[in-house]
Amino acid sequence: MMILYRIYQHIVIAVFAVSSICAFTPDGFAQTNTPQQKAEQSQQGAPADLPDIIIKGSATLNLLDRTLAKQTPRNTPRISARELDSLNTLEKQSPLLLATLEYPRTLISRVQNRGYARAEFGMFTTPELEFGYGDTYAGYTLFGSGHFSTSAGHLDNAGFTRAGADITARYIAPERYILFGGSQTTTSLSLAHNDYKLFASPEALGRNHTRFSGAVDVTGESAGIPFTAGV
């Protein structure tokens, strides 16, 4: 390639040398310019017309170099433990293992309050009491509550007394019963008493009222058919 490049340089230099001496006619023949003609051309400012030059040649590329030749692929060599350890310049430290958490040995049990009581005392000598209790006995869930309140009243004959109690029992029948197996029976009893006076009336007539009620409700399912009954 260097030889071709030098040949090209010599040819270009020769062409410029010839063109400075000779001029080509329209017929393609070369003629020599006299010094007088050169002066006339320089005075007229006519540009020099140079012919196109095409250089042809051949060269052989040597691919015997190992860096350019095709190489068979191979696996990347494995790094030894020593070489891998040398990648970290700091001192190797073994990881710290956290202590495992143990399962709790004691179980925290919640104490469910089965009963409650509340007492209050207000103006005009007005005490109030409310209580309740629930438990399970022989398959029955029982719950009872009661209340009591009385007052001297803010005016004459405005006193009153109220008292009441409620009892509720729930029972789920065993599956051995064909018709009512798995049904829930709820029985409730209620008692209420109210004693007061008509203090706005001059006679201040007294009134007292006592009410007692009870109900039985059955809810279940028999042969895939739900049913509800009550009294």
C-alpha positions in Angstrom: 0.0 0.0 0.0 2.9 2.4 0.7 4.3 1.7 -2.7 1.0 2.5 -4.5 0.7 5.8 -2.5 4.3 6.9 -3.5 3.6 6.0 -7.2 0.4 8.2 -6.9 2.5 11.1 -5.5 5.0 10.9 -8.4 2.3 10.7 -11.0 0.5 13.8 -9.6 3.8 15.7 -9.5 4.5 14.7 -13.1 1.0 15.7 -14.2 1.4 19.2 -12.7 4.7 19.6 -14.3 3.4 18.6 -17.7 0.3 20.8 -17.4 2.5 23.8 -16.7 4.3 23.2 -20.0 1.6 21.7 -22.3 -2.1 22.5 -22.9 -4.6 20.0 -24.3 -6.7 21.0 -27.4 -10.4 20.1 -27.8 -9.3 17.2 -30.0 -7.3 15.7 -27.1 -3.8 16.5 -28.5 -1.3 18.3 -26.4 0.5 21.4 -27.5 3.3 23.3 -26.0 2.6 26.8 -24.8 5.2 29.4 -25.6 6.2 32.0 -22.9 4.2 34.6 -24.8 1.1 32.4 -24.7 1.6 31.7 -21.0 1.7 35.5 -20.5 -1.5 36.0 -22.5 -3.3 33.2 -20.5 -2.2 34.7 -17.2 -3.4 38.1 -18.3 -6.8 36.6 -19.3 -7.1 34.7 -16.0 -8.2 31.5 -17.7 -8.1 28.5 -15.2 -6.0 25.5 -16.0 -8.0 22.4 -17.1 -6.4 19.2 -15.6 -7.4 15.7 -16.8 -8.9 13.1 -14.4 -6.4 10.5 -13.3 -7.5 7.0 -12.2 -5.0 4.7 -10.5 -5.7 1.0 -10.5 -3.8 -1.6 -8.5 -4.1 -4.7 -6.4 -2.9 -5.6 -2.9 -2.9 -8.7 -0.7 -4.0 -8.4 3.0 -2.2 -10.8 5.3 -4.5 -12.3 7.9 -2.0 -14.6 9.4 -1.8 -12.4 12.5 -3.3 -14.2 15.5 -5.1 -11.1 16.6 -7.1 -11.0 13.4 -7.6 -14.7 12.7 -10.7 -16.4 13.9 -10.3 -18.1 17.3 -12.2 -21.0 18.8 -14.3 -19.8 21.8 -13.4 -21.2 25.2 -14.8 -21.0 28.7 -13.7 -18.2 31.1 -11.2 -19.6 33.6 -12.5 -19.9 37.1 -11.1 -17.7 39.8 -9.6 -19.5 42.8 -10.7 -18.8 46.3 -7.4 -17.1 47.1 -7.7 -14.8 44.0 -11.4 -14.1 44.9 -10.4 -13.2 48.5 -7.7 -10.8 47.2 -10.3 -8.7 45.5 -11.3 -7.2 48.9 -8.4 -5.3 50.4 -10.1 -5.1 53.8 -9.8 -7.9 56.3 -12.3 -10.6 55.9 -14.8 -10.9 58.8 -17.2 -13.7 59.4 -20.8 -12.6 59.5 -22.4 -12.3 62.9 -25.3 -14.7 63.4 -28.3 -13.3 65.3 -29.7 -15.3 68.1 -32.9 -17.1 67.3 -36.1 -16.0 69.0 -37.7 -18.6 71.3 -41.3 -19.3 71.3 -43.2 -17.9 74.3 -43.3 -20.4 77.2 -46.2 -18.8 78.9 -49.6 -18.1 77.4 -51.5 -15.0 78.4 -55.0 -15.8 79.1 -57.7 -13.2 79.1 -60.1 -13.1 82.0 -63.6 -12.6 80.7 -65.9 -10.8 83.0 -69.1 -12.7 83.6 -70.8 -10.0 85.5 -70.8 -6.3 86.0 -72.3 -3.7 88.5 -72.7 0.0 88.4 -73.9 2.4 91.1 -74.5 6.1 91.0 -75.8 8.8 93.4 -77.1 12.1 92.2 -78.8 15.3 93.3 -82.2 15.3 95.0 -81.3 12.0 96.7 -81.3 10.0 93.5 -79.4 6.6 93.8 -79.2 4.2 90.8 -78.0 0.7 90.6 -77.5 -1.5 87.5 -76.1 -5.1 87.4 -75.8 -8.1 85.2 -74.3 -11.6 85.1 -73.9 -14.4 82.6 -72.8 -18.0 82.6 -73.1 -21.4 80.9 -74.8 -24.3 82.7 -75.8 -27.8 81.4 -75.7 -26.6 77.8 -77.7 -23.4 78.5 -76.3 -19.9 78.1 -77.9 -17.8 80.8 -77.8 -14.0 81.2 -79.6 -11.9 83.8 -79.6 -8.1 84.4 -81.5 -5.8 86.6 -81.8 -2.1 87.5 -83.1 0.0 90.3 -83.4 3.8 90.7 -85.3 6.1 93.0 -85.4 9.9 93.7 -87.0 12.4 96.1 -87.7 14.7 93.2 -86.8 18.2 92.5 -90.3 19.3 93.5 -92.9 18.2 96.0 -94.5 14.9 94.9 -91.9 14.5 92.1 -90.3 11.5 93.5 -90.3 8.2 91.6 -89.1 4.6 91.9 -88.2 2.3 89.0 -87.1 -1.3 89.1 -86.7 -4.1 86.6 -85.1 -7.4 85.7 -84.4 -9.4 82.6 -83.4 -13.1 82.2 -82.4 -14.7 78.9 -81.5 -18.3 78.2 -80.2 -19.8 75.0 -80.1 -23.5 74.2 -78.8 -25.3 71.1 -80.4 -28.7 70.6 -78.1 -31.7 69.9 -78.0 -33.2 66.4 -79.6 -36.4 67.6 -83.0 -34.7 67.5 -84.4 -35.3 64.0 -86.6 -32.2 63.8 -84.9 -29.6 66.0 -81.3 -30.9 65.8 -78.9 -27.9 65.7 -81.7 -25.4 66.3 -81.4 -22.5 68.8 -84.1 -21.9 71.3 -84.1 -18.5 73.1 -86.3 -17.9 76.1 -86.5 -14.4 77.7 -88.4 -13.1 80.7 -88.8 -9.5 81.7 -90.2 -7.7 84.7 -90.6 -3.9 85.1 -92.1 -1.7 87.9 -92.7 2.0 87.9 -94.1 4.1 90.8 -94.6 7.8 90.6 -97.0 10.7 91.3 -98.7 13.3 89.1 -96.9 16.2 90.8 -98.4 18.8 88.4 -101.9 18.0 89.6 -103.1 19.6 92.8 -104.3 16.1 94.1 -100.9 14.6 93.2 -102.5 11.3 92.4 -100.1 8.3 92.7 -99.5 5.9 89.8 -97.8 2.5 89.8 -97.3 0.2 86.9 -95.9 -3.4 86.8 -95.3 -5.2 83.6 -94.3 -8.8 83.0 -93.5 -10.4 79.7 -92.0 -13.6 78.3 -91.1 -15.0 74.8 -89.8 -18.2 73.3 -88.1 -18.1 69.8 -86.8 -21.1 67.9 -84.5 -20.8 64.8 -83.1 -23.7 63.0 -82.9 -25.8 59.8 -84.5 -29.1 59.0 -83.8 -31.1 55.8 -82.1 -28.0 54.3 -85.2 -25.9 54.9 -84.8 -23.0 57.4 -87.6 -22.4 59.9 -88.4 -19.9 62.6 -91.0 -20.2 65.4 -91.9 -18.1 68.4 -94.4 -17.4 71.1 
